[in-house]
Amino acid sequence: MQGHGAPDVALTSGHVREGGLTLVTRVTMSSNFNGVRGQFVSPENDWQPDDFPAYASDVYLAEDGGERKWRDISLPFTISAAMAQRLAKIELERARRQMTVRLSGKLSAWAATVGDVVTLSYARWGFAAKPFEVHGVSLDLTASGDGALLLPELVLRETSPLVYDWSASEEQIYAAAPRTALPNAYDIPAPGAPQVTEDLYITRDGGGLKVLAKISWEAAPSGFVAAYQLQGKLAGAADWIDYGRTDSTTLEIRDIAPGDWAFRVKAISVLGVSSPWQEIQAEILGLTAPPAQLENVTLQTAGGLAILKWTRSADPDVRVGGNIVIRHSKEATATWADSYSMDRVSGGEAIAVVPLKPGTYLMRAEDSGGRAGPETRVSTKGAQVLAFSTLDFLQADPGFVGPKSGLQVTGANLTLATATTNGVTQVTAMDGEYAFAAGLDLGAVKRVRLRSEIGVAALALNDRIDARTALMDTWADFDGSAGAEIDVLFEIRETDDDPAASPNWGPWGRLDNHEIEARAVEARAHLMTKDASYTPIVSQLRLYADEVA
């Protein structure tokens, strides 16, 4: 410490009698000043008293509200103007260390004498080896048992190691010996950056879905914080929306609009002092977010039926107004585009019963806006307790010679009819029908099981390999059919009459697996697409009539 040696005594609470510390944080207004002026003995003025250059601080002037307050001193033994000005600065800096401690000490505090620099550690006030100058020592006569004790009473005034340094600024002098390590009620640190999660909720009586944004943040590291204030605005908006104050570190915003948002949060102290804002950019997807993947999908078989079960969808917009879509492929591994529809049940369901067919069942959730989630697959051999043998069958592939509407045969495949205009190939109709060239005559009314067998894939009409400029590992397949929404619907009608005469046919109805009692059956298939750029490719189209072996 310039001007003093190292601290002479390190005082702690162990040197203090119970209740023996009193703190005064400021001097009175009448005793305070922010500039020093006065006289010294000037050799250039025939050794007569003369004014030395005054020393004043603009920093302390601001602390005192802009009012200049001078202290006049006399330096009769100083003959240098520069030395007088240095002494004026020391006088000012010592006076601006305004904390005064009165310490009623134990005998161990006798080690401190007037003029010493001591350190005081007292956690309650935030003092950690804080330097003080001993301004006064007095004796206190205290009764003790049958006798008396003479104990010291110390008057300590805070100081700093840099009060004697001419070049040290006010900030540096403060930093060398902070007033206290306790947090400042007027300097509130910012909370952590806000984090945004979103959810959906169902309004009263399940009448609709709304978007809920949950904003959370880390607490500001200050014991003076009483509340937090949250604001947000959509991208492009001029004004911030105030969502109020909370004493928690989370706040929910209900019925928020999807879009790109900015959110900001600040801490507010018990004195009403605010911290800086902490801001984050976030996208609220809301009802535009696709549903989550179905979980815990299982398949059980019983009596020719496949019983599919899953955990009820976690997405409210699936449970309300959405669906669970089920498709099937005869292949052990298949994509959504290479399968055909089996069923569509309410999004609030957790079970579906469909015909049992060997291959793969594909399932996914679809929300109320038609957005589909990821697929879940489950495979089965289609085994049953009863053994069946094929009685008769119809086979359309590979020639597909039956009547067609809106369809064409390409090689050994059946597709929707297409046309090319300006180099762009598209289907000419979104739905085409194929009728088997002949029906199935069982010779007499019999009880049989009918089952369809469909081999289907999807073709992107304008994404062929010869249009690729480079081979990419990320291709799903050469035809780029991922995302295609194609379907094949197999239908039959039956009669108990002789089909060669004038039979009375029943209505057309969908067939996957079906047990009937009939004499004859006719069959047809519908090929469908939801996008004119894609067509289903049917490589296998058959109908089997089985009887119990």
C-alpha positions, 0 to 999 in steps of 0.5 A: 500500500503506497504511503503505508506499509503492509497491513499491521493487524488482520481483524476478524469477528474473533477479535470483536466482543458480542454486538461490538461492531457499528457501521456508518456508511456515509459522512454527513453532507456538511462534512462531505466535499469533492474538491480541495484547495488552499495555500502553501508557502511559495518561494516564488512569492517571497515565501509568502502564503499563495494558492496552490493548484486546486484538485477537484474530481468530476467523478465525485462531483457526479456522485454528489449530484453535480454540486461542487463542494470545496474543502480549504486546507493550509499547508504552511510547511509545504514549499512546492506547488506540485507537492501541495496538489498531491497532498490535496488529492490524498486528502480528497481520496482519504475523505471519500473512503467514507465507511467508519466502523466502531469496533468494541474489541477483545484484548487481542484487538490491542495490537492495533494503534492509531495510524495503523492500517488493518484489515477487517473480515466480516462476512455479514457486511461483505468485508473480505480483508478490507483495509481500514486505517485506525483513526482512534483508540480508547479504553473501555472499563468493563466489569468482569467477575470480581474485577474489571477489564480494560478493553479497546474501542477502535475507530476505523476508517476505510482506505485503499492501497491506491489513495497515495497514488497520483496516477490512479483514477477514482475507479482504480482506487475503488477497485483496489478496495471495494466497499463491500462484496455484497450484491448491489441493489442498484446493479441487477445482473440479467437472467439467463437467456430464455428457452422456448418450448411449445405444446398444444392444449385442448380448450374447454369441452374439447372444442378446439386446439390452441398453441401454448408457448412455455418460456423459461430462463435461469434465475438472475444471480442476485438476492435482490430480484423480486420479479421477472418481466417477459416480452415478445413480438413476431418478426416484422412487428414494431412493438413488443407485447408485454406478458406481465411479471412473475416471481417464477422463472417460467411463463406460459403464453396461451393461444400464441400465433405460429411464426418467427418470434423474438422473446426477451426477459429482464429481472426487476429488483425489490427497489424497481431497478431493472437488469439488461434484457436477455433476448432469443429468437425462436420459431413457433410451429404450433399446429404446423408441426407434424405429429410425433411417431406412434409408440409401443406399436404391437400386433396380435393375431386372432381368427384371421384378424390382425389386432394393432395396438399403440400408445395413444398419440401425445399430440392433441391435434391428432386426438382431436380431429386427426387420424391414425392411418394404416397401410400394408405391403406384402413385402417384409420391408416396405416404404409408405409409397410402396404400400396400400391403405388398410384402414383409417381410425380416429386419432383418439384411438389406441387400437385397430382391427384389420384383416390379417395378411402376411407382410408389413403393416405401416402406421402413422399419425395424421393431425387435424390439418392433414400433416403426417408424422413418421412411420412405424412398421410391424411385420407378421407371417400371417400364420393361423391355427386353421390351415387353408388350401387354395381352391381357385384364384384369379391372376391379372399380372403380368399381362393385365388384359382385362378392361381398363379405364384411365390405366395403361400397361407398361411392360409387365406393370399396370400404371395410371395413364400418362401424357407428356406436355412441354417435357413434363409427364403427368397422369391424365386422371387421378383414379383408374379402374381395372376389371379382371378379364374373368370372374371366379366360378366355384361351381356351387355355393361354397364357404371360402376365404377370399384374399387379395395379393397386391404388389405395388410401388410408386413411380415419380414420373419426372425424376428418372435416373437419366435426369440425374446429373450425379449419383447421390447416396442420399437418394431413397431410390432411383425413382425418388418416390419417397413422399408419394401418396398412391393407393390401390383399392381391391373390390369384389362383388358376389352372387349365389347364382350361375354366373353364366346365366343372368345372375343377381350380383351383390354390391361392390365392396372392398376386399382385403381378407374376407370370408363369404358364402357364394357361387361366383365372384367378380373382381376389380381394382382402383389405382389412385394418386394424390399427385399427378407427378406420381403413379402407382406401379402394380406388378402383382394383382391376384385374388385367391379363394381358400378353403379349410384344408 
